[in-house]
Every structure is written in C-alpha cells, then in structure tokens.
Amino acid sequence: LAARQTYLIQGLLWIFRAPAFLVTQMPNPYDRCRIDARGELELTSVAIRGLLVMQGKIHTCSDVMFSGHTAGVTMFYFLTLRHLSSARWKVYFSLHYLATLLAMVMSRFHYSVDVYIGFLVSALVCTIYFLLSGSKAQNHSAPARFL
C-alpha cells in the first residue's frame, strides 16, 4: 500500500512540475551548476527531454521552480506521518523534515521561494490524495481500491 501511494503521489508531483519547467525559467542559485554537452542539445520534443532528465541522462540547471527535492521530502514526510502511530517518532520526523528544508535553503542549491512552493504543492497533493482515498475507502469503490 505504501509503495502504491508513493508511486501515485510522486507521479502526480511530476505532472505538476513539468509545466513549471516550461513557464518558469530562473537562474540556478547554485553557482557551480553546469549543463553537460548532452543537456544543451536541442531536442524536438519537450516530453522526450523531460524523460531524459528524469532518467538522469541529461542535466539542466533551470528546473528550480518548484523544488523536486522538496516535493520528494514532503511526500515522504506526509506518508511517514500517516503510517506512524508513535508520537515520539512523529516529533522526530517533523524536526528532521524542518531541518532538511532549512538545509536545502542554506546550501544555496534552492531558492527559498522554490522550497516554499514545493512544500505548498506537495502538501496540497498529499492532503487531497489522503482525503480522497480515506473517504472512498469506506465505500469500497473501485477508485478507492486503486488509491
């Protein structure tokens, strides 16, 4: 169940990040970010270029809005809180999560707004997912079994 939730939420977050790459071009705050020769190739299809980035075959320095690192960490945080029952572990993961976000901004690898938007989008996707899966699970409908 947790793996299925992870894959579905991660896929939704990638779907929301893809248009952000196209409409928001910002310089990378990390001054050492260099695009390799393959990353500078002009590919005819944006979809193909996106798949190559996801596979790690090409690298880009302009996909900073919104942070995929923040999206992944936030998704993991929400999934962890949902499946943990111990209050101590929830506090531990909450502090660890906040320290991770702070480290992302302090490392200057991400803009603070990039991390903030990543948090908002990821938290919204996770919250809506959990609301839909929780409310439909009681009815045992086909979509609820998928979620």
Number of C-alpha atoms within 10 A of each C-alpha: 8 11 9 11 18 16 11 15 22 20 12 15 20 16 11 15 20 16 11 15 16 12 9 13 13 13 13 19 16 13 10 9 14 12 13 13 9 12 17 11 10 9 11 8 8 12 11 11 18 15 12 14 15 12 10 10 12 18 20 16 18 16 20 25 25 26 25 20 17 24 26 17 18 23 23 18 19 17 18 16 17 12 10 12 10 9 10 10 13 17 12 10 18 16 11 13 17 13 11 16 19 13 13 18 17 12 11 13 17 22 21 16 14 16 22 18 16 25 23 15 19 27 17 12 19 24 14 12 16 17 12 14 17 13 11 16 16 9 11 10 10 10 12 15 12 12 17
